[in-house]
Amino acid sequence: MPRPPKDQHIEVNIAVGKYYLVKREDGLLKSKILDVRVSENHSKEYYVHYESLNRRLDEWVPSDRIVAKGISSDSDDNPASGNLSLAQRNRIIDEDDLVDSESPTDDLEREHMQLTKVKHIDCIQFGIYEIDTWYFSPYPDEYGKQKKLYICEYCLKYMRLEKTYRYHLGECTSRRPPGVEIYHKGTLSIFETDGAHHRLYCQNLCLLSKLFIDHKSVFFDIEQFLFYILCEVDKHGSHLVGYFSKEKGSPDGNNVACIVTLPPFQRQGYGKLLIAFSYELSKIEGVLGSPEHPLSDLGKLSYRSYWSWVLLDIMRELKGNVTVKKLSKMTSITYSDIISTLESMNMLKYRMGDGIICITPHFVDECIRSAQFKRPRLTVDTAHLTWQPPFPLRAHDDDDMNGDHSDDENDVIYFQTQDEMDRSPPVQSV
């Protein structure tokens, strides 16, 4: 029997739940078929999850990209790992590191994965941007089944049809988020929006952000949260860039519940600006703050980078010794977050079992000059921040935030010369 040409597609009997080899630009990857639908041209499309890639890269593909018969889920012949070049493997690792995701660890997480495994909305029109979506978001009814959704960048109303969207743009009078503008400098503004007063807008904001973050639930108790919305401002209005939400009176002392920067504005310093802003609010409140845990991989990297820079920037100006507790009060970063950050920079050492941290000014300077600890592109100018806490001020309380740290005053950072370090007793790294 004659063989078909190599580039000719062979029809495959494709079943949901089975594993196949699927074509990508970087080769063939082992993939699981999660769902099937009929496209506008009446052909079948299949929703695939690439075994070696993060869920945000799941996508609908036509049948001609599925090029092999079903294979076992535990097959050792895994093209995702065995037949890729080093560059392709590195690309997989990089893509996995750069998304907001954690692996499922319990029944609740597995249930979340099951409910959100299929994303129908491929992209959204948002202002001048057409943005590819990353994850499922529970838009209601038929809105959640559209390939493309149209969203007003000012009021966040979502629509199925372009003609409806165009009509709405001519009628919509909103040109900025609802609420109070509490920060404005240059072309950037931040608005505080209370979920109790602007419920619909905040629900729509959560639905929008869920398209780009995986392991967060859309808030249905919107009234319990405040939203701090960052915008780029021009003559046309205030254009949504990103935001963070904050639970009112968080019992765990969290100053951020959820934080997201929309894809067109990522890698421009806005994420760290939002993190810094959350800590400026904590300073005004007179409390220590920490983001809601667990953090995603990307979240850990972003916060660790911010904490490292803040601590290094303070330590290079310090003369003499300082306690970790004092650093915590100066920055509103919790004791435990400071300790973990010092550990990550290999600064936390115990001397004679006393819990003393010894570093040299030279070492601090070396860290600051290294590429790992870059100064943030954007910083908060508190002279342009006008804000009063919604709740009465209270003093810093380490015990409430981090457990009992009765020995905090003994955790001293000693600045010494290298000669002094060499003459000191041996140091045991943590």
C-alpha positions as a LaTeX table, in Angstrom:
\begin{tabular}{lrrr}
\hline
Residue & $x$ (\AA) & $y$ (\AA) & $z$ (\AA) \\
\hline
Met1 & 0.00 & 0.00 & 0.00 \\
Pro2 & 1.46 & 3.42 & $-0.93$ \\
Arg3 & 2.26 & 5.78 & 1.96 \\
Pro4 & 0.83 & 9.30 & 2.04 \\
Pro5 & 3.23 & 12.24 & 1.71 \\
Lys6 & 4.87 & 13.27 & 4.99 \\
Asp7 & 3.05 & 16.60 & 5.17 \\
Gln8 & $-0.37$ & 15.06 & 4.48 \\
His9 & $-2.65$ & 14.89 & 7.51 \\
Ile10 & $-3.97$ & 11.48 & 8.51 \\
Glu11 & $-7.40$ & 11.64 & 10.13 \\
Val12 & $-7.25$ & 10.52 & 13.74 \\
Asn13 & $-10.14$ & 9.18 & 15.79 \\
Ile14 & $-9.77$ & 11.64 & 18.66 \\
Ala15 & $-11.33$ & 10.98 & 22.06 \\
Val16 & $-11.70$ & 13.37 & 24.99 \\
Gly17 & $-9.58$ & 12.31 & 27.94 \\
Lys18 & $-6.97$ & 10.53 & 25.81 \\
Tyr19 & $-3.37$ & 11.56 & 25.13 \\
Tyr20 & $-2.02$ & 12.43 & 21.67 \\
Leu21 & 0.93 & 14.13 & 20.03 \\
Val22 & 0.06 & 17.69 & 19.03 \\
Lys23 & 1.97 & 20.01 & 16.70 \\
Arg24 & 3.44 & 23.22 & 18.08 \\
Glu25 & 5.95 & 25.57 & 16.52 \\
Asp26 & 8.64 & 24.04 & 18.73 \\
Gly27 & 7.82 & 20.42 & 17.91 \\
Leu28 & 5.46 & 17.64 & 18.93 \\
Leu29 & 4.23 & 17.58 & 22.51 \\
Lys30 & 2.34 & 14.94 & 24.42 \\
Ser31 & $-1.06$ & 16.45 & 25.19 \\
Lys32 & $-4.37$ & 15.53 & 26.79 \\
Ile33 & $-7.66$ & 16.26 & 25.02 \\
Leu34 & $-9.95$ & 18.05 & 27.49 \\
Asp35 & $-12.92$ & 19.05 & 25.34 \\
Val36 & $-14.26$ & 19.30 & 21.79 \\
Arg37 & $-16.37$ & 21.90 & 20.00 \\
Val38 & $-17.59$ & 22.73 & 16.49 \\
Ser39 & $-16.07$ & 25.88 & 15.03 \\
Glu40 & $-17.78$ & 28.53 & 12.92 \\
Asn41 & $-16.73$ & 26.72 & 9.73 \\
His42 & $-18.35$ & 23.52 & 11.09 \\
Ser43 & $-15.07$ & 21.70 & 11.71 \\
Lys44 & $-14.08$ & 20.17 & 15.04 \\
Glu45 & $-11.65$ & 21.86 & 17.41 \\
Tyr46 & $-10.06$ & 20.21 & 20.44 \\
Tyr47 & $-9.01$ & 21.80 & 23.71 \\
Val48 & $-5.58$ & 20.45 & 24.62 \\
His49 & $-3.35$ & 20.61 & 27.67 \\
Tyr50 & 0.35 & 20.19 & 26.92 \\
Glu51 & 1.76 & 17.87 & 29.57 \\
Ser52 & 5.05 & 19.73 & 29.96 \\
Leu53 & 3.66 & 23.29 & 29.86 \\
Asn54 & 1.68 & 25.49 & 32.18 \\
Arg55 & $-2.10$ & 25.63 & 31.92 \\
Arg56 & $-2.06$ & 29.14 & 30.50 \\
Leu57 & $-0.76$ & 27.63 & 27.25 \\
Asp58 & $-3.78$ & 25.30 & 26.90 \\
Glu59 & $-5.56$ & 26.04 & 23.64 \\
Trp60 & $-8.14$ & 25.01 & 21.05 \\
Val61 & $-6.54$ & 23.34 & 18.03 \\
Pro62 & $-7.93$ & 21.96 & 14.74 \\
Ser63 & $-7.75$ & 18.23 & 14.15 \\
Asp64 & $-4.92$ & 18.57 & 11.61 \\
Arg65 & $-2.54$ & 19.52 & 14.42 \\
Ile66 & $-3.17$ & 16.18 & 16.15 \\
Val67 & $-0.82$ & 13.82 & 14.38 \\
Ala68 & $-0.58$ & 10.59 & 16.37 \\
Lys69 & $-2.85$ & 7.94 & 17.76 \\
Gly70 & $-3.76$ & 7.92 & 21.43 \\
Ile71 & $-0.90$ & 7.15 & 23.79 \\
Ser72 & $-0.82$ & 6.08 & 27.41 \\
Ser73 & $-0.80$ & 8.79 & 30.04 \\
Asp74 & 2.17 & 7.14 & 31.72 \\
Ser75 & 4.07 & 6.43 & 28.49 \\
Asp76 & 7.83 & 6.66 & 28.79 \\
Asp77 & 7.94 & 7.72 & 25.17 \\
Asn78 & 7.17 & 11.32 & 26.08 \\
Pro79 & 8.02 & 13.73 & 23.29 \\
Ala80 & 7.60 & 16.59 & 25.67 \\
Ser81 & 10.77 & 15.59 & 27.45 \\
Gly82 & 12.61 & 13.12 & 25.24 \\
Asn83 & 12.67 & 14.69 & 21.77 \\
Leu84 & 13.01 & 18.38 & 22.57 \\
Ser85 & 16.18 & 20.38 & 22.10 \\
Leu86 & 17.86 & 22.07 & 25.06 \\
Ala87 & 16.50 & 25.43 & 23.90 \\
Gln88 & 12.97 & 24.00 & 23.76 \\
Arg89 & 13.33 & 22.53 & 27.26 \\
Asn90 & 14.59 & 25.84 & 28.57 \\
Arg91 & 11.65 & 27.56 & 26.94 \\
Ile92 & 9.28 & 25.21 & 28.72 \\
Ile93 & 10.93 & 25.97 & 32.05 \\
Asp94 & 10.88 & 29.71 & 31.42 \\
Glu95 & 7.22 & 29.73 & 30.46 \\
Asp96 & 6.35 & 27.71 & 33.55 \\
Asp97 & 8.27 & 30.04 & 35.82 \\
Leu98 & 6.57 & 33.16 & 34.51 \\
Val99 & 2.96 & 32.39 & 35.27 \\
Asp100 & 0.78 & 32.63 & 38.33 \\
Ser101 & 0.37 & 28.98 & 39.21 \\
Glu102 & 0.81 & 26.36 & 41.90 \\
Ser103 & 0.53 & 22.60 & 41.60 \\
Pro104 & $-2.63$ & 21.00 & 43.09 \\
Thr105 & $-1.99$ & 19.79 & 46.61 \\
Asp106 & $-5.38$ & 18.95 & 48.05 \\
Asp107 & $-8.95$ & 18.02 & 47.18 \\
Leu108 & $-10.08$ & 21.64 & 46.93 \\
Glu109 & $-7.29$ & 22.40 & 44.47 \\
Arg110 & $-8.15$ & 19.38 & 42.35 \\
Glu111 & $-11.80$ & 20.44 & 42.32 \\
His112 & $-10.73$ & 23.90 & 41.16 \\
Met113 & $-8.65$ & 22.36 & 38.37 \\
Gln114 & $-11.61$ & 20.27 & 37.23 \\
Leu115 & $-14.04$ & 23.20 & 37.18 \\
Thr116 & $-11.69$ & 25.57 & 35.35 \\
Lys117 & $-9.83$ & 23.22 & 33.03 \\
Val118 & $-11.49$ & 24.41 & 29.78 \\
Lys119 & $-11.14$ & 28.04 & 28.65 \\
His120 & $-13.61$ & 29.07 & 25.94 \\
Ile121 & $-12.73$ & 32.78 & 25.73 \\
Asp122 & $-9.62$ & 32.94 & 23.55 \\
Cys123 & $-9.16$ & 36.71 & 23.59 \\
Ile124 & $-10.74$ & 39.98 & 24.67 \\
Gln125 & $-10.96$ & 43.41 & 23.10 \\
Phe126 & $-9.99$ & 45.86 & 25.83 \\
Gly127 & $-9.50$ & 49.46 & 24.76 \\
Ile128 & $-6.97$ & 49.49 & 21.92 \\
Tyr129 & $-5.67$ & 46.04 & 22.85 \\
Glu130 & $-6.73$ & 42.61 & 21.69 \\
Ile131 & $-5.42$ & 40.41 & 24.51 \\
Asp132 & $-5.02$ & 36.64 & 24.43 \\
Thr133 & $-6.45$ & 35.14 & 27.61 \\
Trp134 & $-4.61$ & 32.65 & 29.83 \\
Tyr135 & $-7.21$ & 30.96 & 32.01 \\
Phe136 & $-10.88$ & 30.21 & 32.52 \\
Ser137 & $-13.05$ & 32.91 & 34.10 \\
Pro138 & $-16.66$ & 32.27 & 35.16 \\
Tyr139 & $-18.41$ & 34.83 & 32.95 \\
Pro140 & $-22.14$ & 34.01 & 33.07 \\
Asp141 & $-24.20$ & 32.08 & 30.54 \\
Glu142 & $-23.26$ & 32.52 & 26.88 \\
Tyr143 & $-20.69$ & 35.23 & 27.62 \\
Gly144 & $-18.32$ & 32.59 & 28.95 \\
Lys145 & $-18.68$ & 30.52 & 25.74 \\
Gln146 & $-17.59$ & 33.23 & 23.32 \\
Lys147 & $-14.29$ & 32.97 & 21.49 \\
Lys148 & $-13.88$ & 36.72 & 21.82 \\
Leu149 & $-15.37$ & 39.00 & 24.46 \\
Tyr150 & $-15.58$ & 42.79 & 24.21 \\
Ile151 & $-14.95$ & 44.68 & 27.45 \\
Cys152 & $-15.25$ & 48.43 & 28.02 \\
Glu153 & $-11.96$ & 49.59 & 29.56 \\
Tyr154 & $-13.74$ & 52.27 & 31.61 \\
Cys155 & $-16.85$ & 50.65 & 33.13 \\
Leu156 & $-15.79$ & 47.00 & 32.49 \\
Lys157 & $-19.15$ & 46.05 & 30.95 \\
Tyr158 & $-18.66$ & 42.90 & 28.86 \\
Met159 & $-20.38$ & 42.20 & 25.53 \\
Arg160 & $-20.56$ & 39.37 & 23.00 \\
Leu161 & $-20.90$ & 41.38 & 19.79 \\
Glu162 & $-18.61$ & 43.98 & 18.28 \\
Lys163 & $-21.54$ & 46.13 & 17.12 \\
Thr164 & $-22.91$ & 46.23 & 20.68 \\
Tyr165 & $-19.45$ & 47.16 & 21.92 \\
Arg166 & $-19.09$ & 49.97 & 19.37 \\
Tyr167 & $-22.49$ & 51.37 & 20.31 \\
His168 & $-21.61$ & 51.19 & 24.01 \\
Leu169 & $-18.37$ & 53.12 & 23.48 \\
Gly170 & $-20.39$ & 55.98 & 22.04 \\
Glu171 & $-22.80$ & 55.98 & 24.98 \\
Cys172 & $-20.55$ & 55.23 & 27.97 \\
Thr173 & $-19.82$ & 58.31 & 30.09 \\
Ser174 & $-17.27$ & 56.68 & 32.41 \\
Arg175 & $-13.68$ & 57.74 & 31.91 \\
Arg176 & $-12.10$ & 56.48 & 35.12 \\
Pro177 & $-12.68$ & 53.84 & 37.80 \\
Pro178 & $-15.31$ & 54.64 & 40.41 \\
Gly179 & $-14.15$ & 55.65 & 43.87 \\
Val180 & $-11.54$ & 58.11 & 45.12 \\
Glu181 & $-8.29$ & 59.06 & 43.42 \\
Ile182 & $-5.69$ & 58.73 & 46.19 \\
Tyr183 & $-2.49$ & 59.00 & 44.13 \\
His184 & $-1.57$ & 60.98 & 41.06 \\
Lys185 & 1.86 & 61.72 & 39.66 \\
Gly186 & 2.63 & 62.43 & 36.04 \\
Thr187 & 0.57 & 60.08 & 33.89 \\
Leu188 & $-0.20$ & 57.58 & 36.67 \\
Ser189 & $-3.16$ & 57.52 & 39.03 \\
Ile190 & $-4.36$ & 55.06 & 41.66 \\
Phe191 & $-8.00$ & 54.89 & 42.71 \\
Glu192 & $-9.44$ & 53.33 & 45.86 \\
Thr193 & $-12.70$ & 51.56 & 45.03 \\
Asp194 & $-14.85$ & 50.05 & 47.78 \\
Gly195 & $-16.54$ & 46.79 & 46.82 \\
Ala196 & $-19.46$ & 47.64 & 49.09 \\
His197 & $-20.18$ & 50.85 & 47.17 \\
His198 & $-19.32$ & 49.74 & 43.62 \\
Arg199 & $-20.26$ & 46.08 & 43.60 \\
Leu200 & $-20.88$ & 45.59 & 39.86 \\
Tyr201 & $-17.64$ & 47.28 & 38.78 \\
Cys202 & $-15.59$ & 45.26 & 41.27 \\
Gln203 & $-17.23$ & 41.98 & 40.24 \\
Asn204 & $-16.43$ & 42.75 & 36.61 \\
Leu205 & $-12.86$ & 43.63 & 37.60 \\
Cys206 & $-12.48$ & 40.23 & 39.28 \\
Leu207 & $-13.90$ & 38.42 & 36.24 \\
Leu208 & $-11.47$ & 40.29 & 33.99 \\
Ser209 & $-8.43$ & 39.55 & 36.16 \\
Lys210 & $-9.38$ & 35.87 & 36.47 \\
Leu211 & $-8.62$ & 35.52 & 32.75 \\
Phe212 & $-4.95$ & 36.06 & 33.66 \\
Ile213 & $-4.52$ & 34.40 & 37.06 \\
Asp214 & $-5.11$ & 30.74 & 37.76 \\
His215 & $-5.35$ & 29.94 & 41.44 \\
Lys216 & $-7.64$ & 32.68 & 42.67 \\
Ser217 & $-11.38$ & 32.57 & 43.15 \\
Val218 & $-13.61$ & 35.34 & 41.88 \\
Phe219 & $-14.86$ & 37.29 & 44.88 \\
Phe220 & $-18.58$ & 36.99 & 45.47 \\
Asp221 & $-18.38$ & 38.76 & 48.84 \\
Ile222 & $-17.15$ & 41.91 & 47.11 \\
Glu223 & $-18.27$ & 44.09 & 50.01 \\
Gln224 & $-15.41$ & 42.80 & 52.16 \\
Phe225 & $-12.68$ & 44.13 & 49.85 \\
Leu226 & $-11.08$ & 47.38 & 48.80 \\
Phe227 & $-9.56$ & 47.64 & 45.32 \\
Tyr228 & $-6.58$ & 49.83 & 44.45 \\
Ile229 & $-6.64$ & 50.39 & 40.70 \\
Leu230 & $-3.61$ & 51.68 & 38.79 \\
Cys231 & $-4.27$ & 53.65 & 35.60 \\
Glu232 & $-2.33$ & 55.37 & 32.86 \\
Val233 & $-3.92$ & 58.77 & 32.30 \\
Asp234 & $-4.16$ & 60.70 & 29.04 \\
Lys235 & $-6.57$ & 63.18 & 27.47 \\
His236 & $-9.06$ & 60.40 & 26.74 \\
Gly237 & $-9.33$ & 59.10 & 30.29 \\
Ser238 & $-7.79$ & 56.75 & 32.87 \\
His239 & $-6.78$ & 53.43 & 31.31 \\
Leu240 & $-6.73$ & 50.38 & 33.58 \\
Val241 & $-3.23$ & 48.87 & 33.96 \\
Gly242 & $-3.59$ & 46.62 & 37.00 \\
Tyr243 & $-4.77$ & 46.52 & 40.58 \\
Phe244 & $-4.51$ & 44.85 & 43.94 \\
Ser245 & $-7.32$ & 44.01 & 46.31 \\
Lys246 & $-7.22$ & 44.08 & 50.08 \\
Glu247 & $-9.54$ & 42.50 & 52.60 \\
Lys248 & $-11.00$ & 44.98 & 55.05 \\
Gly249 & $-9.56$ & 44.29 & 58.49 \\
Ser250 & $-7.83$ & 41.09 & 57.39 \\
Pro251 & $-7.54$ & 38.78 & 60.43 \\
Asp252 & $-4.25$ & 37.44 & 59.04 \\
Gly253 & $-2.71$ & 40.86 & 58.53 \\
Asn254 & $-2.67$ & 40.57 & 54.74 \\
Asn255 & $-2.20$ & 43.85 & 52.90 \\
Val256 & $-2.84$ & 42.21 & 49.50 \\
Ala257 & $-5.43$ & 39.55 & 48.64 \\
Cys258 & $-4.95$ & 39.50 & 44.86 \\
Ile259 & $-2.63$ & 41.44 & 42.56 \\
Val260 & $-2.52$ & 41.48 & 38.77 \\
Thr261 & $-1.07$ & 43.54 & 35.92 \\
Leu262 & $-2.79$ & 43.14 & 32.56 \\
Pro263 & $-0.54$ & 41.53 & 29.89 \\
Pro264 & $-0.01$ & 44.65 & 27.70 \\
Phe265 & 1.49 & 46.43 & 30.70 \\
Gln266 & 3.65 & 43.68 & 32.17 \\
Arg267 & 7.46 & 43.98 & 32.47 \\
Gln268 & 7.18 & 47.76 & 32.81 \\
Gly269 & 7.55 & 48.01 & 36.59 \\
Tyr270 & 3.85 & 48.29 & 37.40 \\
Gly271 & 3.69 & 45.10 & 39.46 \\
Lys272 & 6.39 & 46.24 & 41.88 \\
Leu273 & 4.81 & 49.69 & 42.00 \\
Leu274 & 1.58 & 48.09 & 43.21 \\
Ile275 & 3.50 & 46.02 & 45.78 \\
Ala276 & 5.31 & 49.13 & 47.03 \\
Phe277 & 2.02 & 51.02 & 47.21 \\
Ser278 & 0.45 & 48.32 & 49.39 \\
Tyr279 & 3.30 & 48.75 & 51.89 \\
Glu280 & 2.98 & 52.55 & 51.86 \\
Leu281 & $-0.65$ & 52.10 & 52.91 \\
Ser282 & 0.45 & 49.71 & 55.67 \\
Lys283 & 2.92 & 52.32 & 56.93 \\
Ile284 & 0.17 & 54.92 & 57.14 \\
Glu285 & $-2.04$ & 52.42 & 58.97 \\
Gly286 & 0.79 & 51.67 & 61.39 \\
Val287 & 0.68 & 47.92 & 60.80 \\
Leu288 & 2.84 & 45.17 & 59.35 \\
Gly289 & 1.62 & 43.63 & 56.13 \\
Ser290 & 2.17 & 40.56 & 54.01 \\
Pro291 & 0.49 & 39.23 & 50.86 \\
Glu292 & $-2.04$ & 36.45 & 51.13 \\
His293 & $-0.34$ & 33.06 & 51.04 \\
Pro294 & 0.44 & 30.78 & 49.37 \\
Leu295 & 2.12 & 32.86 & 46.69 \\
Ser296 & 2.50 & 31.67 & 43.12 \\
Asp297 & 5.98 & 31.18 & 41.70 \\
Leu298 & 5.77 & 34.54 & 39.96 \\
Gly299 & 4.41 & 36.14 & 43.12 \\
Lys300 & 7.30 & 34.79 & 45.18 \\
Leu301 & 9.82 & 36.18 & 42.70 \\
Ser302 & 8.16 & 39.60 & 42.58 \\
Tyr303 & 7.83 & 39.97 & 46.34 \\
Arg304 & 11.31 & 38.60 & 47.05 \\
Ser305 & 12.76 & 41.11 & 44.60 \\
Tyr306 & 10.86 & 43.98 & 46.26 \\
Trp307 & 11.77 & 42.93 & 49.81 \\
Ser308 & 15.44 & 42.46 & 48.88 \\
Trp309 & 15.74 & 45.89 & 47.36 \\
Val310 & 13.97 & 47.67 & 50.24 \\
Leu311 & 16.16 & 45.99 & 52.87 \\
Leu312 & 19.40 & 46.56 & 50.94 \\
Asp313 & 18.51 & 50.20 & 50.31 \\
Ile314 & 18.00 & 50.74 & 54.04 \\
Met315 & 21.05 & 48.77 & 55.16 \\
Arg316 & 23.48 & 50.65 & 52.91 \\
Glu317 & 22.52 & 53.89 & 54.67 \\
Leu318 & 22.63 & 52.50 & 58.22 \\
Lys319 & 25.42 & 53.30 & 60.64 \\
Gly320 & 26.00 & 50.87 & 63.47 \\
Asn321 & 23.61 & 48.09 & 64.41 \\
Val322 & 19.89 & 47.60 & 63.93 \\
Thr323 & 17.39 & 44.98 & 65.02 \\
Val324 & 15.24 & 43.01 & 62.63 \\
Lys325 & 12.27 & 44.27 & 64.60 \\
Lys326 & 13.26 & 47.85 & 63.83 \\
Leu327 & 13.65 & 47.02 & 60.14 \\
Ser328 & 10.16 & 45.58 & 60.25 \\
Lys329 & 8.75 & 48.77 & 61.73 \\
Met330 & 10.61 & 50.93 & 59.22 \\
Thr331 & 9.29 & 49.01 & 56.21 \\
Ser332 & 6.00 & 47.44 & 57.41 \\
Ile333 & 7.42 & 44.14 & 56.12 \\
Thr334 & 6.68 & 41.35 & 58.57 \\
Tyr335 & 9.41 & 39.82 & 60.70 \\
Ser336 & 9.08 & 36.44 & 58.99 \\
Asp337 & 9.28 & 37.97 & 55.48 \\
Ile338 & 12.45 & 39.86 & 56.45 \\
Ile339 & 14.06 & 36.72 & 57.87 \\
Ser340 & 13.21 & 34.64 & 54.78 \\
Thr341 & 14.56 & 37.40 & 52.51 \\
Leu342 & 17.85 & 37.60 & 54.42 \\
Glu343 & 18.10 & 33.82 & 54.15 \\
Ser344 & 17.59 & 33.98 & 50.39 \\
Met345 & 20.47 & 36.48 & 50.12 \\
Asn346 & 22.69 & 34.29 & 52.31 \\
Met347 & 22.87 & 37.06 & 54.91 \\
Leu348 & 21.30 & 35.25 & 57.84 \\
Lys349 & 23.94 & 33.59 & 60.00 \\
Tyr350 & 24.11 & 32.50 & 63.63 \\
Arg351 & 27.15 & 33.38 & 65.72 \\
Met352 & 27.73 & 31.39 & 68.88 \\
Gly353 & 24.08 & 30.38 & 68.80 \\
Asp354 & 22.88 & 33.91 & 69.58 \\
Gly355 & 20.82 & 34.48 & 66.44 \\
Ile356 & 23.04 & 37.40 & 65.45 \\
Ile357 & 23.25 & 38.50 & 61.83 \\
Cys358 & 26.63 & 39.86 & 60.71 \\
Ile359 & 27.22 & 41.44 & 57.33 \\
Thr360 & 29.75 & 43.89 & 55.98 \\
Pro361 & 28.96 & 47.17 & 54.23 \\
His362 & 31.05 & 45.85 & 51.33 \\
Phe363 & 28.77 & 42.83 & 51.02 \\
Val364 & 25.69 & 45.07 & 50.95 \\
Asp365 & 27.28 & 47.19 & 48.20 \\
Glu366 & 28.10 & 44.08 & 46.18 \\
Cys367 & 24.50 & 42.92 & 46.40 \\
Ile368 & 23.18 & 46.31 & 45.30 \\
Arg369 & 25.51 & 46.36 & 42.29 \\
Ser370 & 24.55 & 42.86 & 41.19 \\
Ala371 & 22.00 & 42.33 & 38.42 \\
Gln372 & 19.82 & 40.34 & 40.81 \\
Phe373 & 18.88 & 43.38 & 42.89 \\
Lys374 & 17.77 & 46.04 & 40.45 \\
Arg375 & 16.30 & 49.32 & 41.58 \\
Pro376 & 12.56 & 49.34 & 40.74 \\
Arg377 & 11.73 & 51.25 & 37.56 \\
Leu378 & 8.84 & 52.98 & 39.28 \\
Thr379 & 8.63 & 54.11 & 42.91 \\
Val380 & 5.89 & 55.62 & 45.03 \\
Asp381 & 6.27 & 59.34 & 45.72 \\
Thr382 & 4.44 & 59.68 & 49.03 \\
Ala383 & 4.18 & 63.45 & 48.53 \\
His384 & 1.53 & 62.65 & 45.92 \\
Leu385 & $-0.35$ & 60.15 & 48.12 \\
Thr386 & $-3.51$ & 61.45 & 49.80 \\
Trp387 & $-5.11$ & 58.74 & 51.90 \\
Gln388 & $-6.65$ & 58.17 & 55.29 \\
Pro389 & $-7.02$ & 54.64 & 56.69 \\
Pro390 & $-10.63$ & 53.41 & 56.73 \\
Phe391 & $-10.05$ & 51.94 & 60.21 \\
Pro392 & $-8.51$ & 53.43 & 63.39 \\
Leu393 & $-4.71$ & 53.33 & 63.49 \\
Arg394 & $-3.12$ & 50.66 & 65.65 \\
Ala395 & 0.47 & 50.05 & 66.64 \\
His396 & 2.71 & 47.44 & 65.05 \\
Asp397 & 2.15 & 44.09 & 66.73 \\
Asp398 & 4.60 & 41.36 & 65.77 \\
Asp399 & 2.95 & 38.80 & 68.01 \\
Asp400 & $-0.38$ & 39.09 & 66.22 \\
Met401 & 1.20 & 38.98 & 62.76 \\
Asn402 & 3.95 & 36.41 & 63.12 \\
Gly403 & 3.59 & 34.53 & 66.34 \\
Asp404 & 5.64 & 35.10 & 69.50 \\
His405 & 9.02 & 36.74 & 68.85 \\
Ser406 & 10.05 & 37.64 & 72.38 \\
Asp407 & 13.72 & 37.52 & 71.34 \\
Asp408 & 13.33 & 39.97 & 68.46 \\
Glu409 & 15.61 & 42.53 & 70.11 \\
Asn410 & 18.44 & 39.98 & 70.08 \\
Asp411 & 18.23 & 39.56 & 66.30 \\
Val412 & 20.76 & 42.26 & 65.56 \\
Ile413 & 22.34 & 43.09 & 62.23 \\
Tyr414 & 25.99 & 43.94 & 62.91 \\
Phe415 & 27.91 & 45.86 & 60.28 \\
Gln416 & 31.60 & 44.95 & 60.41 \\
Thr417 & 34.71 & 45.30 & 58.29 \\
Gln418 & 36.04 & 42.20 & 56.58 \\
Asp419 & 38.98 & 42.08 & 59.05 \\
Glu420 & 36.55 & 42.08 & 61.95 \\
Met421 & 34.58 & 39.30 & 60.32 \\
Asp422 & 37.76 & 37.26 & 59.83 \\
Arg423 & 38.75 & 37.64 & 63.49 \\
Ser424 & 35.27 & 36.71 & 64.75 \\
Pro425 & 34.33 & 33.19 & 65.93 \\
Pro426 & 33.10 & 30.77 & 63.24 \\
Val427 & 29.70 & 31.49 & 61.77 \\
Gln428 & 27.12 & 28.82 & 61.08 \\
Ser429 & 24.87 & 29.57 & 58.11 \\
Val430 & 21.18 & 28.94 & 58.55 \\
\hline
\end{tabular}
